[in-house]
Amino acid sequence: MITQLSLSNFKLWKKIDKMRLAPITGLFGTNSSGKTSILQLLLMIKQTVESTDRLQVLDFGNDKSPANLGSFGEVVFSHQSMEKLKWNIQWKLPESLSVKDPADEKKILFAGDEIGFSVEIAQNDKKRLSVEHLSYSFGGGDFSMRQKKDRTKKYSYELNENPTDQFRFTRNVGRSWDLSAPVKCYGFPNEVNARYQNAGFLSDLQLEFERLFTGTTGIRYLGPLREYPKRQYPWSGTEPVDMGLRGERVVEAILAARESNLRIPRSKGIKGGTLEERVALWLQKLNLIHSFHVEPIAKEGGNIYRVKVQRNSNSPEVLITDVGFGVSQILPAIVLCYYAPKGSIIILEQPEIHLHPAVQAGLADVFIDAIKMRDIQIIFESHSEHLLKRIQRRIAEKHITSEEVALYFCEANHDDSKLIPLDMDLFGNITNWPKDFFGDQFGEMAATTKAAMKRKVEEK
C-alpha cells in the first residue's frame, strides 16, 4: 500500500509535499484542478515499469495507454523543460523484508516492511531524458545513485550515511569503471553488482518497486468512460488481470472468478459467497436490479455468454442491455474491488459517472467493504458530494476510522494547483471545508428566493 507521495513539477503541480495516502484516498475539486494528474503520475510510473525498453527513462504512453501524456515538455510544470521532475513514494510491503550479510548469513543487515523511493529526472538540450539522482530508503539506510557534475554525464554510485553505521559497500578488486545509466528511472545498472561484493540486495529493492506497480498485488486501473453493455460476450477461458481501461473485460473476470471458485468472506451485514453473489447482492442493495447472473447462450455450453438481470422480484429476466445504463457503468468498479488480488491498489477515475445520487452514495459502502474484506487500497478522483457525505457518515457510525481515509480538495490557482487535506474529526465532520466545495449552494438558494420575490412583486 502506498502511504505517502511527494512530487515536484508535474503538470499542474509545482509541489506536493508528503501527501498521506490511506486505504481509501479520495481527490475532489473543480475541473482542471489537478485531480487526475496525481493519478496519471502513478499510471506513468506503471507504464514505465511495464515497458520492455530498459533505456526508456519514462513511458509517456499512447492512445492505448492508461495515461497518454505526450512528452516531457508537456508533462513538466508550465512546460518549463529546464525544470526537473521529482517524486518520492513511500509504501508498505505485504511482508517484512530482510537483507542478510553476504559475509555472514546469520547476520541481518537491514529489515523492515516499508520502502521509500525518490528520483530526479531532467531533459538535456537534445531533449533526451536522464536520471540525475535516484535513491531507495530501507531499514535505516539510504542507497542512491547520482549523476556526475562534469560534462561526461556519467554516473557515480554512492551510499548516503547509514544511521546504524553497520554497513559499508565493499569494492571488488580491480579498476573502477564508471557506471552506466540507471535502468529506466528506478533501477541500478548491472555494473553495481560487478563493482561491489555486497550490493546484491539492491535488486531486491528494485523488485519491490516493480511489484508495487505491476506485481500480483500491483496497480489496477479503471478509466472514467465505460463500455456500453453488449447482448453477448465471448470468453476463451482466460483470466484477465483487471477489467480493462473501459471495463470491457468485466464479464471475463466474473467467469474467471467462477472457474477459480473465488470466495468473498462474510462481512458486517453481508453474507459470504462467490464473487458473482457479492456483486449481485450489491446491485440489489443499491436498488439497481433485483438479480444478476452470467450464463452461456448455448444450453450445452460454449464460449459465448450473456448477462441476465431482473429489475424486481415480479419482472421477467432481461439482458443487461435492456435495463438502465447505470448497471453496466458501476458493474466494472464493483467487480474490480473484489476480483483484484488481496493487497492490490485500485485507481478509479470518476466512478460515479452516470449513477443516481443514491447509488453514488452507496458506492462508498462498496469501497469500505472491499478494503475490509480484500485488504486493498482504493485511490479515486470524484465530483460526487454524495460519495463524500456517505464516507463522512460511515466514519461517524464507526464503520471506518478517519485514519483509514485520506480526502483532499484540489484547488486551481492562477499558476499552479494547491492540495488541501480535508481534516475530519471522529464524527466525520470536515473542519476545514473549502469555500464553494461543491458550488455555491446557499448562493443558488438565495438567488432563487430573491428572484421569486421579485417576480411576485412584478406580477402584482
N, C-alpha and C positions, 0 to 999 in steps of 0.2 A: 504494500500500500504506500502510495506517495504521501508523505507527511508535510513537506514544505517545498515551496517553489519561489525562487527569485529570478528576475530577468532584467536585462537592460537592452534598450534599443531594438525592440522587436515590434514592428508595425506601429500601432498607436501608443505603445507603452515605452516611455522614456526609461521608467524604472518601476519595478515591483520588488519590494523588499520583504522577504520572509513571509510569504503568504502561507497561512496554515491550511492544510487540506485534511479533511475528515472522511469517515466512511460515506457520508452524504455531503457533497460540496456543490453548492448552487451559485450560479452567477446571474444576476439580474441587472437590468439597466435599459436605457433607451437604445434605439437603433444606432449602429456605428459608434458604439461606446467602448468597444474592445472586448466584449464578452467572448466572441468566437475566436478572437486572436489568441487568447490564452489556451483554448483547446487546440488551435492549429499548431502552436509550438509543440505540444505533446505529440500530435499527429505527424509533424515534420520529423521529429526525432524517431518515431516509429518507422516511418518510411525509410529513413537513413539506415537504421539497423537492418531492415529487410532488404535493402539494396544489395545486389551482387557485386557492385563496383567498390572494391576496397579503397580506391583512391578518391572516391567522391566524398568530399567533406560533408556536404548536406544534400539531401534529396528534396528538392522543392516541389516535386510531384508533377502530375499532368492531369488531363481531363478525366482520367480514370482513377485518380488517387483520392484518398480522403481529404487531403489538403493540396490544392493546386495554387502554389504561391508565386510562381514566376521565377524570380531571380533574387540574388542578394540585394540588389539595388531597390527592388520592390518590397522586400521584407524589412530592411533596416529602417529604423525610425526616421521619419521625414525624408526618406530616400537619400540620406546622407551617407554615401558609400564609403567615406573615410572613417566612419564610426565602427566600433567593434560590437559585435553581437555577443552577449554574455548570458549565461543562465547557470543556475545552481539548483540541483534537485536532491532532496533528502528522501530516502524511502526505507521502509521496514521490511525485512526479509521474512518469508514464511517460516523459516527455521534458522536457528543460530548458525553462524559460520565460524569455523576455527582454522587458523593458519599455524601449521606446525613448523618448527625449526628444522630445516634440511639437515643440519648437523646433529640434531638430537630430537627425534620424532616424539619423544615423551614430553618435550617442552612445547607449550603453546605460545607463539609469539603475539598473535592478535586473535581476538574473539569478539563476537557481538552479533546483533541482529539488525543493525542499522548501518546504512552506507550513504555517503554523500558524493556527488559528482558535480564538478564545475568546469566550465570551458569558456575560452575567449577565442572568437573567430573574426578574422579580418579579411578584407579584399585588397589585393595589391593593384598597381597601376595597370596591369594587364588583365584585370578582372578575374584573377584566379584567387580562390579562397585558400586560406591557410589557418591552421590551428596555432595560435600564439601561445596558448597555455591550456593544459588540462590537468585535472587533479582529482584523485579519489581520496576520501577520508574514511577510515575504518579502524575501529579498535584503538583509538587514540593516536593513530599515525596518519600522516598526510603524504601521499605518493603522487608526485607531479612530474610533468614534462613541460619544458619551456623552450620557446624558440630563441636562438641566439640573437644578440643585438647587432651583430655585424652584417655586412652586405651579403654574406653567403646564404643567409636564411636557413642554415642547417639547424639541427636540433640538439639540445643537450638535455640530459636527464638528471634530475636532482630530487633528493628526498628532503622535504622540509623537516625541521627539528621535531624529533619524536618526543613527546612529553614523558614517555615511560623510560626513555634512554636505555632501552634494552635491545635495540636492533640497529644494525648498520648494514648497508649493502656491501657485499664482498666481491671485488672485481676478479675476473679470471685473469690468468697470466697472459701477457701479450699486449700488442699495440691497441690502444683505444680508438677505434674508428668512430667517426661521427654517426649519430643515429639518423635514420631516415624519418620521414614524416609519420605522424600517427596514422593508424588505420581508421579511416573515416574521421569522425570528430571525437571519438571516445576510446580508441584502442591504442595500446602501446605496441610499437613495432617489434618484430621478432628479434632484432638486434639487442634488445634489452636483456633477453634471456641468455644470449651469447656473451654479453659483456659481464653480467653479474651471475654469481653462483646461486644466489638465494632470492631471485626475483620471480620465480615461477608462480607465486601466488597472485601476481598482478593480473594474470589471465583469468583467475577466479573472480576478481572484482569486475573485470570486463564482462565475463559471462553473466554475472548477476545483473549488470546493466542491460544486457540484451534480453535476459529473461523478464525484466521489468516491463519491457515494451512489446516483446514478441513471443515470450515463452508460453507454456501451457496456461499460466495464470497472468499473462500479459494483457495489454490493452485491447479491448473490443470497442468498435465504434459503430454508431447508427446515426445516419445523417437526418436532416430535418424533412427532406422530401421522400415520401414513401411510395412504393409501387402501388398501382391500382390493383384491386383484387382480381383474381382470374377464376374462370369457371373450372379449370383443371390445372394440375401441377404434376410435372414429371419428377420422379425420384429414382436414381440409379443405384441407391444403396450407399451413397457417400455420406460422410459425417462432416458437415461444414464447420468451420472454425467459429463463425458468427452468423449474423443474419444477412450479411451483405450491406453495402452502403445505403441502400434504399429499402432494406427489409425483404429483398426478393428471394432470400433463401429460408424464410421462416418456416415454410411447410417442410422443407428438407430437414431442418433442425428438429421439428416436432417428431418426424418419423424416425430420425436417427436416435433421439432420446427414447422413443418407444422400443426400438430394436435393442438398445443397450439397457433397457429397464431402469432408466434414471429415476430415482425416487427423491421426493422432496419431503423432509421431515415435517412433523406436525408443529404448528406454531400457535400462538395465542388466538383462539377463536377460529382457527383454520385446521382442518384435519390433514394428515399426511397423505401422500399418494404419488401418482406419476406426474410428470411434468404436464401432460395433457390435462389431467384432472385439476391441477393447480391453476392452469391458465383458464380453464372453463369456469372454475369457481370465481376467479377474479372478474371475468367478464360478466358473470351473474351478479356479483356483489356491486359492480359498477353500474348495474342496471342497463347494460348494453344489450345483452341477449340472455335467454334462459338456459340454453345448452349449446355445446360446441364439440365437434369431433371431426377427425380426418379419416376418410375411408377410400378404399380403392374403387375405381369405377367398375371394373370387371368383377363379377362375383367370384370367379376363380382366382382372383388376384391380378397381378400385373404391376407395371411401374407408373401408371397414371392415377392420380388421386384427386379428390375434390374435398372441399371444406363445407360441411353441412352445419347449419345453425338453426336454432329455434327461437323466435322472438319472445314468446311467452309460453307458458305451460299448455295453453289451449291451441296454439297455432301450429300449422304443419312445418316440417323441416324444409328449409330452402338453402340454396347456395349462398356463400358469403358475399357474392356479387349482388345479391338481391336484398341486402339489408343496408343500414346506414353506413356511410363511408368511414365513420369513426372506428368501427370494429377493426377494419383492415389497417388503420393507422396506428392504433395502440397495440395491436397484436405483436408486432416485432419487438417492441420495447418490453412488454411483459415476458415474452418467451426468452429474450436475451438475458433478462435478470435472473432467470432460473436455469437456463441452458449453459451459460458460461461456467467454466470450472470454478470451484471454490477458490477464493482469493484473487479472482480476476479484477481488473479495473475496467469499468464500463464508462464510455464517453457518449453522452446523448446531447444532440442539438435540438432544441425546441421540441421536447417530447409531447407537448400539449397541443401541437398543431391539429386543427380540425376536430378537437374534442370539446364537448359541452363543459361548461364551468364545473359542474358537479363531478364529471369524470376527471377533469384536471386535478381537482382536489383529491380524488381517490387515488390518483397516480402516486401521490406522496405515501399513501399506505402501502402500495406495491413496493416502493423503494425501501421503506422501513422493514417490511417483512423480508425482502430479499437480502439486505445486508445482515439481518439476524440469522437467516437460515443458510445463506451461501457464503457468508464472510467476504462479500465483495465490496468494492468501492465504486460509488456512482458519482461521476462528475458531470454536471449538466449546466446548460445555459437556457434561460427561460424568460418569457414575458408574463408569466401567469401569476397573478396575485392570489388566485385560488389555491394553487400548488403551495405557495409560500405560507398562506394562512393555515393550511392543514398541517404543515410541518410545525408551525408555532403551537397549534392546538395539541398535537401529539406530544410535544415537549411538556406542556402544562399537565397533560394527562399521564405523564411518566412512561409513555410508550417508547420514548427515546430520550437521551440526555442531550443537553446543549453541547457537551463535549463531542458527541458523535455527529454533530452537524457544524458545517462552516458555510456561512452565507455571505455573499458580497454584492455590493452595488457598484457597478462600473459607471463612472461619470465622465463624459467627454468635456474637456476644457478647450480653450482656443488652440493650444498647441499639442496637447497630449491627453491621455486618459488618466483618471485617478481611481484607485481601488479603495473602496470604503468597506471595511469589515462591519457587518451588521451585528452589533452586540446584543445578545439575547440573555435574559435572566432565566432563573429556574422555572419561571411560569410562561416562558415562550414569548415574553414581551420584548420587542425591539426598542432598546433605549436610545438609539441614535438614528431614528427614522429619517432618511434624507427627504428634503423638500420635493414635493411632486414626484414621489417614488413611482407611483402608478398613474401619473397625471394629476391634475388639479381637480379632484372630485368635489371638494367643497366649493371651489370656484365655479364649477359647472352647475352645481345645485343652486348657488346664489344667483348666477346669471339667469337660470331658468325661472326662478321665483321673481326676479326683477322684471324679466320680460313679460311674465304672466300678469303681474300687477299693472304694468304699463299698458298692456293690451286691454285689460278690463276697463281702465280709465278711458282709453280711446274709444272703446265700443259704447260707453255710456253717452 
